Amino acid sequence: MPISPSVEFQRLEQAHPRHREPSSLRSREVCPHCKRELTEFRFCVDGVPISTWSCAEHGDVQPMKSAISNPTRPGESTIADSIIQP
C-alpha cells in the first residue's frame, strides 16, 4: 500500500529539516552591504570607550546583526591582518 504524500513529506522533514535549530544560530556583526563579518576596533578617548567596525571591502561601516554571514573570499586579507603584523 503506498504512503500518502503528506506522510512522506513529514518523514523527509524529520530526516532533513529545512531550518537550523534556533539555539545553534550565533548572531554576529556583519557588513550591511556584503554580509561578511566585520573587524571591531576598540579604544578609549578621554576615558570614553569607542568601538568602530570595518569591512575589508567597504571600509568603515555601521554594523548590522545577522545570524547569516558570507565567508571571506579566498586570498583576501582582512583590515586587521594588514594592521596587526606578527
NUVEX-736516 format. One record per atom (N, C-alpha, C, O): atom name; y, z, x. Coordinates in steps of 0.001 Angstrom, whole numbers, padded with zeros to 6 digits. Layout:
% residues N
atomo  Y  Z  X
CA  Y  Z  X
...
//
This chain:
% residues 86
atomo  Y  Z  X
N  -001179  000000  000850
CA  000000  000000  000000
C  001244  000000  000896
O  001345  000849  001782
N  002188  -000916  000700
CA  003383  -000989  001541
C  004327  000200  001308
O  004378  000782  000225
N  005069  000532  002370
CA  006045  001620  002303
C  007354  001066  001757
O  007755  -000045  002103
N  008014  001835  000908
CA  009288  001373  000359
C  010328  001267  001473
O  010263  002013  002451
N  011280  000354  001336
CA  012301  000176  002380
C  013106  001439  002658
O  013480  001689  003804
N  013380  002241  001627
CA  014172  003444  001853
C  013410  004468  002683
O  014004  005154  003515
N  012103  004577  002468
CA  011286  005499  003261
C  011219  005008  004707
O  011295  005806  005641
N  011077  003707  004886
CA  011032  003141  006235
C  012363  003369  006962
O  012370  003680  008154
N  013491  003215  006251
CA  014802  003454  006845
C  014935  004914  007277
O  015429  005189  008370
N  014502  005846  006435
CA  014571  007266  006784
C  013735  007563  008020
O  014139  008351  008875
N  012583  006940  008114
CA  011720  007143  009274
C  012394  006618  010548
O  012353  007274  011589
N  013011  005438  010463
CA  013717  004874  011623
C  014928  005727  011992
O  015202  005936  013174
N  015654  006221  010990
CA  016849  007042  011227
C  016483  008333  011959
O  017232  008781  012827
N  015364  008924  011626
CA  014922  010147  012295
C  014498  009861  013726
O  014739  010679  014614
N  013877  008727  013964
CA  013415  008376  015309
C  014570  007940  016211
O  014584  008257  017400
N  015540  007211  015645
CA  016668  006678  016417
C  017966  006915  015644
O  018446  006004  014970
N  018542  008111  015726
CA  019759  008391  014958
C  020927  007523  015409
O  021054  007192  016588
N  021782  007156  014447
CA  022944  006312  014748
C  024071  007095  015401
O  024888  006524  016123
N  024119  008385  015157
CA  025218  009205  015661
C  024672  010285  016589
O  023582  010817  016377
N  025450  010596  017616
CA  025058  011675  018517
C  025291  013023  017862
O  026095  013151  016939
N  024585  014013  018346
CA  024748  015386  017868
C  026175  015835  018190
O  026578  015769  019351
N  026956  016290  017197
CA  028348  016676  017449
C  028516  017713  018564
O  029511  017681  019288
N  027568  018619  018709
CA  027701  019630  019759
C  027526  019039  021156
O  027896  019676  022143
N  026962  017818  021257
CA  026788  017198  022571
C  028022  016405  023011
O  028112  015991  024167
N  028971  016191  022094
CA  030175  015432  022435
C  031166  016336  023163
O  031404  017469  022746
N  031738  015830  024249
CA  032710  016580  025036
C  034049  015859  024946
O  034168  014701  025347
N  035039  016539  024427
CA  036360  015944  024317
C  037014  015912  025692
O  036912  016874  026453
N  037679  014821  026009
CA  038349  014683  027304
C  039669  013946  027121
O  039908  013307  026097
N  040503  014049  028120
CA  041806  013376  028093
C  041617  011949  028612
O  041123  011748  029722
N  042012  010959  027803
CA  041859  009562  028208
C  043182  008822  028057
O  044094  009277  027367
N  043262  007678  028715
CA  044437  006809  028625
C  044485  006198  027221
O  043462  005713  026740
N  045631  006207  026557
CA  045706  005635  025213
C  045565  004114  025200
O  045346  003526  024142
N  045689  003467  026369
CA  045606  002011  026439
C  044194  001523  026736
O  043680  000650  026036
N  043559  002081  027775
CA  042249  001582  028206
C  041109  002561  027948
O  039949  002220  028178
N  041408  003751  027484
CA  040425  004791  027133
C  039584  005266  028322
O  038449  005708  028142
N  040140  005175  029540
CA  039446  005718  030709
C  039966  007117  030995
O  041108  007449  030678
N  039094  007946  031611
CA  039510  009318  031918
C  040708  009306  032863
O  040857  008414  033698
N  041555  010320  032707
CA  042786  010421  033484
C  042657  011449  034593
O  041770  012303  034573
N  043556  011352  035556
CA  043673  012343  036618
C  044843  013253  036254
O  045938  012781  035948
N  044600  014561  036292
CA  045657  015516  035966
C  046227  016098  037249
O  045486  016468  038160
N  047543  016176  037312
CA  048226  016814  038427
C  048957  018033  037875
O  049752  017919  036942
N  048680  019211  038463
CA  049335  020460  038033
C  050161  021007  039182
O  049722  021018  040332
N  051357  021459  038856
CA  052208  022082  039864
C  053222  022973  039161
O  053372  022917  037940
N  053906  023784  039930
CA  054933  024690  039388
C  056303  024303  039925
O  056458  023997  041107
N  057297  024322  039036
CA  058693  024084  039411
C  059486  025266  038889
O  059561  025484  037680
N  060079  026031  039797
CA  060829  027238  039440
C  059996  028189  038579
O  060501  028811  037645
N  058715  028284  038916
CA  057826  029188  038206
C  057298  028672  036874
O  056569  029380  036179
N  057660  027447  036515
CA  057204  026857  035255
C  056050  025897  035553
O  056234  024939  036303
N  054854  026135  034975
CA  053733  025221  035217
C  053949  023875  034516
O  054339  023822  033350
N  053689  022802  035245
CA  053856  021446  034713
C  052573  020672  034968
O  051984  020767  036044
N  052144  019905  033970
CA  050976  019029  034100
C  051416  017604  033830
O  052148  017348  032874
N  050976  016675  034663
CA  051200  015256  034416
C  049853  014569  034456
O  048929  015031  035125
N  049744  013468  033740
CA  048496  012719  033641
C  048740  011302  034128
O  049778  010701  033853
N  047753  010776  034863
CA  047920  009456  035432
C  046648  008620  035260
O  045535  009115  035435
N  046837  007351  034916
CA  045744  006389  034754
C  045762  005459  035964
O  046834  005087  036442
N  044593  005084  036459
CA  044505  004198  037624
C  045158  002848  037351
O  045710  002233  038263
N  045100  002383  036110
CA  045645  001071  035777
C  047060  001130  035216
O  047873  000251  035502
N  047368  002159  034417
CA  048640  002208  033700
C  049636  003233  034223
O  050723  003366  033661
N  049297  003959  035280
CA  050222  004932  035857
C  050371  006170  034990
O  049409  006605  034356
N  051569  006740  034957
CA  051812  007947  034159
C  051747  007615  032672
O  052417  006699  032195
N  050929  008373  031951
CA  050761  008154  030519
C  050702  009492  029795
O  050479  010536  030408
N  050905  009447  028497
CA  050702  010615  027640
C  049233  010592  027238
O  048794  009637  026598
N  048454  011623  027596
CA  047017  011583  027322
C  046700  011697  025833
O  047496  012204  025043
N  045526  011216  025482
CA  045017  011420  024134
C  043610  011983  024246
O  042856  011595  025138
N  043252  012888  023355
CA  041911  013479  023378
C  040935  012524  022719
O  041227  011943  021673
N  039758  012363  023345
CA  038740  011492  022791
C  037369  011925  023284
O  037218  012376  024419
N  036382  011786  022430
CA  035001  012054  022828
C  034385  010799  023431
O  033275  010841  023962
N  035104  009681  023350
CA  034626  008408  023887
C  035545  008000  025020
O  036768  008031  024881
N  034947  007613  026156
CA  035761  007125  027270
C  035037  005979  027949
O  033807  005932  027981
N  035817  005058  028491
CA  035247  003933  029220
C  035043  004323  030679
O  035816  005116  031216
N  034023  003784  031323
CA  033807  004099  032734
C  034853  003416  033617
O  035457  002417  033227
N  035051  003967  034798
CA  035932  003336  035778
C  035271  002046  036224
O  034049  001991  036360
N  036054  001016  036452
CA  035491  -000273  036859
C  034900  -000171  038263
O  035419  000573  039095
N  033813  -000913  038541
CA  033192  -000859  039870
C  034184  -001244  040972
O  034917  -002225  040848
N  034194  -000464  042038
CA  035074  -000740  043174
C  036500  -000272  042981
O  037318  -000410  043891
N  036818  000274  041828
CA  038175  000730  041554
C  038313  002189  041957
O  037447  003005  041644
N  039386  002518  042644
CA  039609  003911  043022
C  040624  004518  042067
O  041463  003818  041501
N  040535  005803  041902
CA  041492  006488  041048
C  042735  006816  041858
O  042729  006708  043085
N  043791  007212  041182
CA  045023  007590  041875
C  044752  008812  042751
O  045286  008917  043855
N  043935  009721  042265
CA  043613  010922  043056
C  042902  010536  044353
O  043120  011167  045388
N  042057  009509  044306
CA  041367  009059  045525
C  042361  008551  046576
O  042164  008754  047774
N  043429  007888  046117
CA  044380  007339  047071
C  045336  008399  047604
O  045880  008233  048696
N  045558  009489  046860
CA  046460  010545  047303
C  045739  011592  048141
O  046242  012008  049185
N  044574  012015  047693
CA  043820  013068  048367
C  042804  012414  049304
O  041816  011825  048864
N  043068  012530  050576
CA  042168  011928  051565
C  041477  013039  052352
O  042107  014036  052706
N  040175  012868  052629
CA  039454  013930  053366
C  039930  014130  054772
O  039407  014986  055485
//
